[in-house]
């Protein structure tokens, strides 16, 4: 790190849980963020501010007026603009040294197969079960860790999948087969705006810990939050021995 970086990240470096070695890991990391809405807003802003060296941004949507209630990195002037370009501009305002790749598309298995190798961590903020199943398949294939979260109505959840670790659960262990009818979204169910900030900030926190190699992570646990009760709960998430995606997998 140069003198400017030492000053910028000094509050991280002062932490014994992070120090200069952990900060350097962030600078060397490549994180892909899939979905740049309510969860993606705090995730992107915190990871850019924290000094993650390379960020790949994936979203096929444009900014709409109804997004502004909760997607706090956008403003009124961004309406009609592709989210990836508006989000990239917001991240660059925070940290011009971050390298950003923009992908204005919806990720599928073929695209992920081409673009995931070499990524340190994926943060899924997509609100789309099909994307998550595809991500699960490709991350298992390449041993790439990923964070998954959701927030709708007044509740949220977050977990971490570590396919590079033996006997760890995968997304299909948690949700064997979600249909579109079973998947709630904000457009149909509404969402309390600060809730996505709470869950997205937790995703960013977990991402920083995973990348820096410090603290315990959420592998094998599902963390849920009830905003009305102001209550967090932690649930064990074991691997399903009959899971069609990960059963019998061993990591070398």
SERO-4910 file (N, C-alpha, C, O; in steps of 0.05 Angstrom, whole numbers):
BEGIN
 pado doro    nc1    nc2    nc3   cac1   cac2   cac3    cc1    cc2    cc3    oc1    oc2    oc3
  Unk    A     17    -24      0      0      0      0     17     25      0     38     26     13
  Unk    A      8     45    -15     23     71    -14     13     88      9     -5     80     24
  Unk    A     24    112     12     18    129     35    -12    137     34    -25    139     55
  Unk    A    -22    143     10    -50    151      9    -69    129     17    -89    133     31
  Unk    A    -63    104      9    -79     82     17    -77     77     47    -97     70     61
  Unk    A    -53     80     58    -50     76     87    -67     96    103    -77     89    124
  Unk    A    -69    120     93    -86    140    106   -115    134    102   -131    134    121
  Unk    A   -123    128     77   -151    123     71   -162    100     88   -184    101     98
  Unk    A   -147     79     90   -157     54    104   -146     52    132   -145     30    143
  Unk    A   -137     74    143   -124     73    170   -142     62    192   -133     49    210
  Unk    A   -168     68    190   -186     58    211   -190     28    209   -197     15    229
  Unk    A   -187     17    186   -186    -13    183   -160    -23    194   -159    -43    209
  Unk    A   -138    -11    186   -112    -21    193   -107    -21    223    -92    -37    234
  Unk    A   -120     -2    237   -117      0    266   -130    -24    281   -124    -30    304
  Unk    A   -149    -37    267   -163    -59    280   -146    -84    280   -135    -92    259
  Unk    A   -142    -96    304   -126   -121    304   -138   -143    288   -124   -161    279
  Unk    A   -165   -143    284   -178   -163    268   -174   -159    238   -179   -177    223
  Unk    A   -164   -136    231   -161   -130    202   -131   -125    196   -119   -140    181
  Unk    A   -120   -105    207    -92    -95    203    -85    -93    174   -102    -95    156
  Unk    A    -60    -88    168    -52    -82    140    -55   -107    122    -61   -105     99
  Unk    A    -51   -131    134    -53   -155    118    -82   -159    108    -86   -166     85
  Unk    A   -101   -156    126   -129   -159    118   -137   -138     98   -152   -144     79
  Unk    A   -128   -113    101   -135    -92     82   -123    -99     55   -135    -93     34
  Unk    A    -98   -109     54    -86   -117     29   -102   -138     15   -105   -138    -10
  Unk    A   -114   -157     30   -131   -177     18   -155   -165      4   -164   -174    -17
  Unk    A   -166   -144     17   -189   -130      4   -180   -117    -22   -194   -119    -42
  Unk    A   -157   -104    -21   -147    -90    -45   -142   -110    -68   -145   -103    -92
  Unk    A   -134   -134    -61   -128   -155    -81   -153   -170    -91   -151   -186   -110
  Unk    A   -176   -166    -78   -199   -183    -83   -215   -173   -107   -214   -150   -116
  Unk    A   -230   -192   -119   -249   -186   -140   -276   -197   -132   -280   -221   -129
  Unk    A   -295   -179   -128   -322   -186   -119   -342   -180   -141   -342   -159   -154
  Unk    A   -360   -200   -146   -382   -196   -165   -407   -191   -149   -414   -207   -132
  Unk    A   -421   -169   -155   -446   -163   -142   -468   -167   -163   -469   -153   -184
  Unk    A   -487   -185   -158   -508   -191   -177   -534   -179   -165   -544   -188   -145
  Unk    A   -544   -158   -178   -567   -144   -169   -559   -118   -156   -545   -118   -136
  Unk    A   -568    -95   -166   -560    -69   -156   -584    -53   -146   -586    -29   -152
  Unk    A   -602    -66   -131   -625    -53   -121   -622    -46    -91   -602    -35    -83
  Unk    A   -642    -54    -75   -642    -46    -47   -619    -58    -31   -607    -44    -15
  Unk    A   -613    -84    -36   -590    -96    -23   -564    -88    -36   -544    -83    -22
  Unk    A   -563    -87    -62   -539    -80    -76   -529    -52    -70   -505    -47    -72
  Unk    A   -547    -34    -63   -538     -6    -57   -519     -5    -34   -497      5    -37
  Unk    A   -526    -15    -10   -506    -14     12   -483    -32      7   -460    -25     15
  Unk    A   -487    -55     -5   -465    -73    -10   -443    -60    -27   -420    -59    -20
  Unk    A   -452    -48    -49   -432    -35    -67   -419    -12    -54   -394     -9    -55
  Unk    A   -434      5    -40   -422     29    -28   -401     21     -6   -380     33     -5
  Unk    A   -408      2     11   -390     -6     32   -365    -20     21   -343    -16     31
  Unk    A   -369    -37      1   -346    -52    -10   -327    -33    -25   -303    -36    -24
  Unk    A   -339    -13    -40   -322      6    -53   -307     23    -33   -283     28    -35
  Unk    A   -321     33    -12   -308     49      8   -287     33     24   -267     45     32
  Unk    A   -292      7     27   -273     -9     42   -248    -16     27   -229    -27     38
  Unk    A   -248    -11      1   -224    -15    -15   -222    -42    -30   -200    -50    -37
  Unk    A   -245    -55    -34   -244    -79    -51   -234    -71    -79   -244    -53    -91
  Unk    A   -213    -84    -88   -198    -75   -111   -213    -75   -138   -211    -57   -153
  Unk    A   -229    -97   -142   -244    -99   -168   -272   -108   -162   -277   -126   -146
  Unk    A   -291    -94   -174   -320   -100   -171   -332   -104   -198   -330    -87   -215
  Unk    A   -346   -127   -201   -362   -132   -225   -391   -128   -218   -401   -140   -199
  Unk    A   -404   -111   -233   -432   -104   -227   -450   -115   -249   -446   -111   -272
  Unk    A   -471   -130   -240   -488   -145   -258   -517   -138   -252   -527   -143   -231
  Unk    A   -531   -126   -272   -560   -120   -269   -570   -111   -296   -557    -96   -311
  Unk    A   -594   -121   -303   -605   -114   -329   -627    -92   -327   -639    -86   -348
  Unk    A   -631    -80   -304   -653    -61   -300   -643    -32   -304   -620    -26   -304
  Unk    A   -663    -15   -307   -659     14   -306   -671     25   -280   -688     13   -268
  Unk    A   -661     48   -272   -671     61   -247   -699     72   -253   -704     85   -273
  Unk    A   -717     66   -234   -745     76   -236   -751     92   -211   -738     89   -190
  Unk    A   -772    109   -213   -779    126   -191   -786    110   -166   -779    118   -143
  Unk    A   -799     87   -169   -806     70   -146   -782     58   -132   -785     49   -109
  Unk    A   -759     58   -145   -735     47   -132   -724     66   -111   -711     57    -92
  Unk    A   -729     92   -113   -715    112    -97   -723    111    -68   -709    122    -51
  Unk    A   -745     98    -61   -753     95    -33   -734     79    -17   -733     81      8
  Unk    A   -717     62    -30   -700     44    -15   -672     40    -28   -653     31    -14
  Unk    A   -669     46    -54   -644     41    -68   -627     66    -66   -627     82    -85
  Unk    A   -613     70    -44   -604     96    -35   -579    106    -50   -571    129    -46
  Unk    A   -568     91    -68   -545    102    -83   -554    116   -109   -538    128   -123
  Unk    A   -581    116   -114   -591    130   -137   -606    155   -129   -616    157   -106
  Unk    A   -608    174   -147   -623    198   -143   -643    202   -165   -644    186   -184
  Unk    A   -659    223   -163   -680    228   -183   -668    231   -211   -681    223   -231
  Unk    A   -644    243   -213   -632    247   -239   -624    221   -253   -619    220   -277
  Unk    A   -623    198   -237   -615    173   -249   -638    158   -261   -634    137   -275
  Unk    A   -663    167   -258   -686    152   -269   -684    149   -299   -679    168   -313
  Unk    A   -688    124   -308   -685    118   -336   -657    110   -344   -652    101   -367
  Unk    A   -638    112   -326   -610    105   -332   -605     76   -324   -617     66   -305
  Unk    A   -589     61   -339   -582     34   -331   -570     33   -303   -553     50   -296
  Unk    A   -579     14   -287   -569     13   -260   -539      9   -258   -526     20   -241
  Unk    A   -528     -8   -276   -499    -13   -275   -483     13   -278   -463     17   -264
  Unk    A   -491     30   -296   -475     55   -301   -480     75   -278   -461     88   -270
  Unk    A   -504     77   -268   -510     95   -246   -495     85   -221   -484    101   -205
  Unk    A   -496     59   -216   -482     47   -193   -452     50   -195   -439     57   -175
  Unk    A   -441     46   -219   -412     50   -222   -404     78   -216   -383     83   -204
  Unk    A   -420     97   -225   -414    125   -220   -414    131   -190   -398    146   -179
  Unk    A   -434    120   -176   -436    123   -147   -412    112   -133   -401    124   -114
  Unk    A   -403     88   -141   -380     75   -129   -354     92   -134   -338     94   -116
  Unk    A   -352    102   -158   -328    118   -165   -327    144   -150   -305    154   -144
  Unk    A   -350    155   -143   -350    179   -126   -339    173    -98   -326    190    -86
  Unk    A   -343    149    -89   -333    141    -63   -303    134    -64   -288    141    -46
  Unk    A   -295    120    -85   -268    111    -87   -260    108   -116   -266     88   -129
  Unk    A   -246    127   -126   -238    127   -155   -217    106   -162   -212    102   -185
  Unk    A   -205     94   -141   -184     74   -147   -195     46   -152   -181     29   -161
  Unk    A   -221     42   -147   -233     16   -151   -237     11   -181   -245     28   -195
  Unk    A   -230    -13   -189   -234    -22   -217   -262    -34   -219   -269    -51   -204
  Unk    A   -278    -24   -238   -306    -32   -240   -311    -43   -268   -305    -30   -288
  Unk    A   -323    -67   -269   -333    -79   -294   -364    -77   -294   -376    -85   -274
  Unk    A   -375    -68   -316   -404    -65   -317   -416    -86   -336   -407    -89   -359
  Unk    A   -437    -99   -327   -451   -119   -343   -481   -114   -341   -494   -123   -323
  Unk    A   -492   -100   -361   -521    -93   -361   -538   -116   -372   -549   -114   -394
  Unk    A   -539   -138   -357   -553   -162   -366   -562   -178   -342   -554   -173   -319
  Unk    A   -579   -198   -347   -587   -217   -326   -570   -242   -328   -568   -255   -349
  Unk    A   -556   -249   -307   -538   -271   -307   -553   -297   -310   -574   -301   -298
  Unk    A   -542   -315   -326   -552   -343   -328   -528   -362   -326   -505   -352   -323
  Unk    A   -533   -387   -327   -511   -407   -322   -489   -404   -342   -465   -405   -335
  Unk    A   -495   -401   -368   -474   -399   -388   -457   -374   -384   -432   -376   -386
  Unk    A   -470   -352   -378   -454   -327   -373   -437   -330   -348   -414   -322   -348
  Unk    A   -448   -341   -327   -433   -344   -302   -410   -363   -306   -388   -358   -295
  Unk    A   -413   -383   -322   -392   -402   -328   -368   -388   -341   -345   -395   -336
  Unk    A   -373   -368   -357   -352   -353   -370   -339   -332   -352   -315   -327   -355
  Unk    A   -354   -321   -334   -345   -297   -320   -338   -301   -290   -325   -285   -278
  Unk    A   -347   -324   -279   -341   -328   -250   -312   -337   -244   -302   -328   -224
  Unk    A   -300   -353   -261   -272   -361   -254   -254   -337   -249   -254   -318   -266
  Unk    A   -240   -337   -227   -223   -314   -220   -235   -295   -201   -221   -278   -190
  Unk    A   -261   -297   -196   -275   -280   -177   -270   -291   -149   -272   -315   -144
  Unk    A   -264   -273   -130   -258   -282   -102   -284   -289    -87   -284   -308    -71
  Unk    A   -305   -274    -92   -330   -277    -77   -353   -265    -94   -349   -245   -107
  Unk    A   -376   -278    -92   -400   -267   -105   -419   -258    -83   -423   -273    -63
  Unk    A   -431   -235    -86   -451   -225    -67   -478   -224    -83   -481   -207   -101
  Unk    A   -496   -242    -77   -521   -243    -91   -542   -225    -78   -549   -229    -55
  Unk    A   -551   -205    -93   -572   -186    -85   -594   -186   -105   -607   -166   -109
  Unk    A   -598   -209   -119   -614   -209   -144   -644   -211   -141   -658   -202   -159
  Unk    A   -654   -221   -119   -683   -225   -116   -695   -242   -138   -717   -238   -147
  Unk    A   -679   -263   -146   -688   -280   -168   -678   -308   -163   -654   -313   -163
  Unk    A   -697   -327   -159   -690   -355   -153   -675   -368   -176   -656   -383   -171
  Unk    A   -683   -363   -201   -669   -375   -223   -640   -367   -225   -623   -384   -230
  Unk    A   -634   -342   -220   -606   -333   -219   -591   -347   -197   -568   -355   -200
  Unk    A   -604   -350   -174   -590   -363   -151   -585   -392   -156   -564   -402   -148
  Unk    A   -603   -407   -169   -598   -435   -175   -575   -437   -195   -558   -455   -192
  Unk    A   -574   -419   -215   -552   -419   -234   -526   -413   -220   -505   -425   -225
  Unk    A   -527   -393   -202   -503   -386   -187   -493   -409   -169   -469   -414   -167
  Unk    A   -512   -422   -157   -505   -445   -140   -491   -467   -157   -470   -477   -148
  Unk    A   -501   -473   -180   -488   -493   -197   -460   -486   -205   -442   -502   -203
  Unk    A   -456   -461   -214   -429   -453   -224   -410   -449   -201   -387   -457   -203
  Unk    A   -419   -439   -178   -401   -435   -155   -393   -462   -144   -370   -466   -136
  Unk    A   -411   -482   -144   -403   -509   -136   -382   -521   -155   -363   -533   -146
  Unk    A   -386   -516   -180   -368   -527   -200   -340   -516   -197   -320   -530   -202
  Unk    A   -338   -490   -190   -311   -477   -189   -302   -471   -161   -280   -460   -157
  Unk    A   -317   -479   -141   -309   -475   -113   -307   -446   -105   -289   -437    -90
  Unk    A   -326   -430   -115   -327   -401   -110   -347   -395    -87   -370   -402    -90
  Unk    A   -339   -382    -66   -357   -375    -44   -376   -353    -52   -370   -336    -68
  Unk    A   -400   -354    -39   -419   -332    -45   -438   -327    -22   -444   -345     -6
  Unk    A   -447   -302    -20   -466   -293      0   -493   -290    -13   -495   -278    -35
  Unk    A   -514   -299      1   -541   -296     -9   -558   -282     12   -556   -289     35
  Unk    A   -575   -264      4   -592   -250     23   -618   -243      9   -620   -242    -16
  Unk    A   -639   -238     25   -665   -229     14   -678   -211     35   -673   -215     59
  Unk    A   -694   -192     26   -709   -175     44   -735   -168     30   -734   -157      7
  Unk    A   -757   -173     43   -783   -167     31   -802   -162     54   -800   -175     75
  Unk    A   -821   -145     51   -840   -139     72   -825   -126     96   -813   -105     93
  Unk    A   -825   -140    118   -812   -130    142   -792   -150    154   -785   -149    177
  Unk    A   -783   -169    137   -764   -189    146   -743   -194    125   -747   -190    101
  Unk    A   -720   -204    135   -698   -210    117   -682   -233    126   -686   -243    148
  Unk    A   -664   -243    109   -646   -265    116   -620   -263    101   -618   -250     80
  Unk    A   -600   -277    112   -574   -277     99   -560   -303    106   -562   -313    129
  Unk    A   -545   -314     87   -528   -338     92   -504   -337     74   -503   -320     56
  Unk    A   -486   -355     79   -461   -357     64   -456   -386     55   -459   -404     71
  Unk    A   -449   -389     30   -443   -415     19   -414   -417     12   -403   -400     -2
  Unk    A   -401   -439     22   -372   -442     19   -367   -469      5   -359   -488     18
  Unk    A   -371   -470    -22   -368   -496    -36   -340   -507    -36   -335   -530    -43
  Unk    A   -320   -490    -29   -293   -500    -27   -288   -516     -1   -266   -526      3
  Unk    A   -308   -517     16   -306   -531     42   -322   -556     42   -345   -557     33
  Unk    A   -310   -578     51   -324   -604     52   -349   -603     68   -351   -589     89
  Unk    A   -370   -616     59   -395   -621     74   -410   -595     81   -425   -594    100
  Unk    A   -405   -574     66   -420   -549     70   -446   -549     54   -446   -561     32
  Unk    A   -467   -537     64   -492   -537     49   -491   -519     25   -473   -502     23
  Unk    A   -510   -522      7   -512   -504    -17   -540   -492    -17   -556   -498      0
  Unk    A   -545   -475    -37   -570   -461    -39   -593   -481    -42   -615   -477    -31
  Unk    A   -588   -502    -57   -610   -522    -61   -615   -538    -36   -637   -549    -33
  Unk    A   -596   -540    -18   -602   -553      8   -622   -536     23   -639   -547     38
  Unk    A   -620   -510     21   -638   -492     35   -665   -490     21   -686   -492     34
  Unk    A   -665   -488     -6   -690   -486    -22   -688   -507    -44   -678   -501    -66
  Unk    A   -698   -531    -39   -696   -552    -60   -707   -545    -87   -696   -551   -107
  Unk    A   -731   -531    -87   -742   -523   -113   -763   -501   -109   -786   -507   -102
  Unk    A   -754   -477   -112   -772   -454   -110   -785   -449   -137   -771   -448   -158
  Unk    A   -811   -445   -137   -825   -437   -161   -829   -407   -161   -827   -395   -140
  Unk    A   -834   -394   -184   -839   -366   -185   -862   -357   -166   -861   -335   -154
  Unk    A   -882   -375   -162   -904   -368   -145   -896   -367   -116   -909   -354    -99
  Unk    A   -875   -382   -109   -866   -382    -81   -846   -360    -74   -839   -356    -51
  Unk    A   -838   -345    -94   -818   -324    -90   -831   -297    -87   -842   -287   -107
  Unk    A   -830   -286    -63   -840   -259    -59   -821   -238    -69   -797   -242    -69
  Unk    A   -832   -216    -78   -815   -194    -86   -827   -167    -77   -850   -166    -69
  Unk    A   -810   -147    -77   -818   -121    -67   -841   -108    -83   -858    -95    -71
  Unk    A   -841   -113   -109   -861   -100   -126   -889   -110   -119   -909    -95   -121
  Unk    A   -891   -135   -109   -917   -147   -103   -923   -145    -73   -947   -142    -65
  Unk    A   -903   -147    -56   -907   -149    -27   -899   -124    -12   -906   -121     12
  Unk    A   -885   -105    -25   -875    -82    -11   -850    -89      6   -844   -112     10
  Unk    A   -837    -68     16   -814    -72     33   -809    -46     49   -811    -24     38
  Unk    A   -802    -49     74   -795    -27     91   -767    -17     84   -748    -33     85
  Unk    A   -765      8     76   -740     17     63   -715     13     80   -695      3     69
  Unk    A   -714     18    106   -689     14    121   -681    -16    123   -658    -22    129
  Unk    A   -701    -34    120   -695    -62    122   -674    -71    102   -656    -86    110
  Unk    A   -676    -62     77   -656    -70     58   -628    -59     65   -608    -71     58
  Unk    A   -628    -36     78   -602    -25     87   -590    -42    109   -566    -47    109
  Unk    A   -607    -52    127   -597    -70    149   -585    -96    137   -563   -103    144
  Unk    A   -601   -109    120   -592   -134    109   -569   -130     90   -550   -146     90
  Unk    A   -570   -110     73   -548   -105     55   -522    -98     69   -500   -107     61
  Unk    A   -524    -82     91   -500    -76    107   -488   -101    119   -464   -104    121
  Unk    A   -506   -120    128   -496   -145    138   -482   -161    117   -462   -174    122
  Unk    A   -493   -161     92   -479   -174     70   -451   -163     66   -431   -177     63
  Unk    A   -449   -136     66   -423   -123     63   -404   -130     85   -380   -135     81
  Unk    A   -414   -131    110   -398   -138    133   -387   -166    130   -363   -171    134
  Unk    A   -405   -185    123   -396   -213    120   -376   -215     97   -357   -231     99
  Unk    A   -380   -200     76   -362   -200     53   -334   -191     61   -314   -204     54
  Unk    A   -332   -169     76   -307   -159     85   -293   -180    103   -269   -184    100
  Unk    A   -308   -192    121   -296   -213    139   -285   -237    123   -263   -246    128
  Unk    A   -301   -246    104   -293   -269     87   -268   -262     71   -249   -278     71
  Unk    A   -268   -239     59   -245   -231     42   -220   -227     58   -198   -234     49
  Unk    A   -223   -215     82   -200   -210     99   -190   -234    114   -168   -235    124
  Unk    A   -208   -255    114   -200   -280    128   -202   -278    158   -186   -291    172
  Unk    A   -220   -262    168   -222   -258    197   -250   -264    207   -270   -260    192
  Unk    A   -252   -273    232   -278   -277    244   -291   -303    234   -281   -316    216
  Unk    A   -314   -310    246   -330   -333    237   -349   -324    215   -356   -300    214
  Unk    A   -357   -342    198   -376   -335    177   -402   -350    180   -406   -365    199
  Unk    A   -420   -346    161   -447   -357    163   -450   -384    148   -472   -393    142
  Unk    A   -428   -397    141   -430   -423    129   -443   -442    148   -434   -446    170
  Unk    A   -465   -455    139   -479   -474    156   -499   -460    174   -511   -473    192
  Unk    A   -504   -434    170   -523   -420    187   -540   -401    169   -530   -390    150
  Unk    A   -565   -398    176   -583   -379    164   -590   -358    185   -601   -365    206
  Unk    A   -584   -333    179   -590   -312    198   -615   -297    188   -616   -288    165
  Unk    A   -635   -295    205   -660   -281    197   -665   -257    215   -656   -256    238
  Unk    A   -679   -237    204   -684   -212    219   -714   -205    216   -724   -204    194
  Unk    A   -727   -200    239   -754   -191    240   -753   -161    248   -748   -155    271
  Unk    A   -759   -143    229   -757   -115    234   -777   -105    254   -770    -88    270
  Unk    A   -801   -116    255   -821   -107    273   -815   -115    302   -822   -100    321
  Unk    A   -802   -137    306   -794   -146    332   -765   -138    339   -756   -141    362
  Unk    A   -751   -126    320   -723   -119    323   -707   -143    334   -692   -141    353
  Unk    A   -711   -166    320   -700   -191    331   -685   -206    309   -695   -211    287
  Unk    A   -660   -214    315   -644   -232    298   -646   -260    309   -647   -265    333
  Unk    A   -647   -280    291   -646   -308    299   -627   -323    280   -625   -316    257
  Unk    A   -613   -342    292   -594   -358    277   -604   -387    276   -611   -399    296
  Unk    A   -604   -399    251   -614   -426    247   -592   -443    235   -578   -434    217
  Unk    A   -590   -467    245   -571   -486    233   -580   -494    205   -603   -499    201
  Unk    A   -561   -495    187   -567   -502    159   -548   -525    151   -527   -519    140
  Unk    A   -556   -550    155   -539   -572    148   -540   -578    118   -559   -571    105
  Unk    A   -520   -592    109   -521   -601     81   -541   -624     79   -543   -641     97
  Unk    A   -555   -624     57   -575   -646     52   -560   -669     38   -550   -666     16
  Unk    A   -559   -692     51   -544   -715     39   -556   -724     13   -542   -739     -2
  Unk    A   -581   -717      7   -593   -725    -18   -596   -701    -38   -610   -704    -58
  Unk    A   -582   -680    -33   -584   -656    -50   -573   -663    -78   -551   -674    -81
  Unk    A   -589   -658    -99   -580   -664   -126   -556   -647   -136   -543   -654   -155
  Unk    A   -552   -624   -123   -530   -607   -131   -504   -613   -117   -483   -612   -130
  Unk    A   -505   -619    -91   -479   -621    -76   -475   -647    -61   -453   -650    -50
  Unk    A   -494   -665    -61   -490   -690    -46   -466   -706    -56   -462   -710    -80
  Unk    A   -450   -714    -37   -427   -731    -43   -403   -716    -54   -383   -728    -61
  Unk    A   -405   -689    -55   -383   -673    -66   -360   -672    -46   -365   -668    -22
  Unk    A   -336   -675    -55   -313   -671    -39   -295   -650    -51   -292   -648    -76
  Unk    A   -283   -635    -34   -265   -613    -44   -236   -622    -42   -227   -633    -22
  Unk    A   -221   -617    -63   -193   -624    -63   -176   -603    -51   -152   -607    -49
***
